[in-house]
Amino acid sequence: MKVAVLGLGEAGAIYAEAFASAGRRTVGFDPAPAIPTPAGVTRAPSTAEAVADADLVLSLTTAAHAVSAARDAAPALREDALYIDLNAASPQVKAEVARTIGDAARVVDGAVIGSVVKFGAAVEVLLAGPAADAAAEALKAVGSAAEPIGDAVGAASGRKLLRSVFMKGLGALITESVDAGTAAGEEEWMRKQIADVLAGGSETLDRLDRGTRLHAVRRSRELDASIELLADLSVETPVSRGAADRHRYLARSAGDGAPELIDAFAEIPTAAIGDARDRLGFLSSRIRPVWAGARLAGRALTVQTRPGDNKALHRALAVARPGDVLVVDGGGDDSRALLGELIAERAVNRGVRGMVVDGAVRDVDELRELGFPVWAAAVSPAGPYKDGPGHIGRTISVGGAVCAPGDIVVADGDGVFIVPRLEAEQTLAAARLVLEDEAERLRTIRRERA
């Protein structure tokens, strides 16, 4: 019996080694050369060569590559081969895999329930598809607790996504609770409270806390699939959406994709972002660019100061990081400028991308020559006081909008928009759809004119 394993990551390596240890001729393929080949496994140079003449194929390539893996495998598959897709994907993806392979093999939707790292190849697996019973028999060779649940491809993944509503939400809640305990100096007490509630105690808590942080990007996508499933079932998903946002926040906090995300917003007009968010998030139109052509996107570092006083602004510059945008609640005062050329020069040295000020600024010509983007409520030649008080890094109200530290600030000639950091990915996707729709409507209008 020949077994082919597509994807030799964490789970794929465990299954491949288990089949090899069980005496099955096992061939694996993974496009990443840095991923090692498990003991007893022969490595193939391509998907097609891995699956050729295989009796059993396990696809563990990740959901993003499940369909493309099936497409590469289909021409080389035997008609009687079992093709078990074990990727954590939506029922729609599993159905697409089945359509892609067609009659080239017997496709089974597999859903791993539990941790492959903890239980190995003996982990519980749900199987769905016309050949689910045969797949369960094949997986018994490695001690798998495989359960056929029906003939409909996608049913197993649907159950897994229903379980994810709880498991991924629980993991997100634990990380937030642990962070809260740490911030309050009560981490050990907080961990004990959680551990006492969980049936698995500290071991389960540590696994969920660590695993959620490590796999935040992948798990946020799985939760998105769960949310889509629940929407089809007419189930409201406020907790699941919050959990998905929490996973995305963890990914950005770890530096995973944050610069690329912010840079992507730099290409989107504020008008399109506003349309995508029901026009909620714009600063007042009195806050305008102080020189024409300015635009920016960056991470908010918030400053609250007494009207006409910029002591807090100087303190903020001392802690600013590259990529920050200083967002200043100056109370809308237009009598004294909170910043000018000298502060702008210091900001450039710190890597600050620009400033948004609900108050006045000065040295407009110098700011333009420096190329430093600034949006302000007014221009005044009068200098500021430097007495305080003021605060840095608090949630503020600026120009009639709420801005929290780490929110994404997007500004152009039309104005300034604040994107909540926990809703950044959804907002970017929605704004791009707005642009696509507008482009199509514009083409229609121009065709009518021609």
FENTAVEN-V551142 format. One line per field, one symbol per residue. burial: I if it has 9 or more other C-alpha atoms within 8 Angstrom, else O. A space follows every 50 residues. Layout:
BEGIN
burial=???
END
This chain:
BEGIN
burial=OIIIIIIIIOIIIIIIIIIIOOOIIIIIIIOOOOOOIIOOIOIIOIIIII IIOIIIIIIIIIIOOIIOIIIIIIOIIIOOIIIIIIIIIIIOIIIIIIOI IOOIIIIIIIIIIOIIOOIIIIIIIIIIIIIIIOIIOOIIIIOIIIIIII IOIIIIIIOIIIOIIOOIIOIIIIIOIIIIIIOOOIIOOIIIOIIOOIOO IIOIIOOIIOIIIOOIIOIIIIIIIIIOIIIOOOOOIOOIIOIIIIIIII IIOOOOOIOOIIIIIIOIOIOIIIIIIOIOIIIOOOIIIIIOOIIIIIII IIIIIIIIIIIIIIIIIOOIOOIIIIIIIIIIIIOIIIIIIOIIIIIIOI IIIIIIIIIIIIIIOOIIOOOIIIIIIIIIIOOIIOOIOIIIIIIIIIIO IIIIIOIIIIIIIOIIIIIIIIIIOOIIOIIIOIIOOOOOOOOOOOOOOO
END
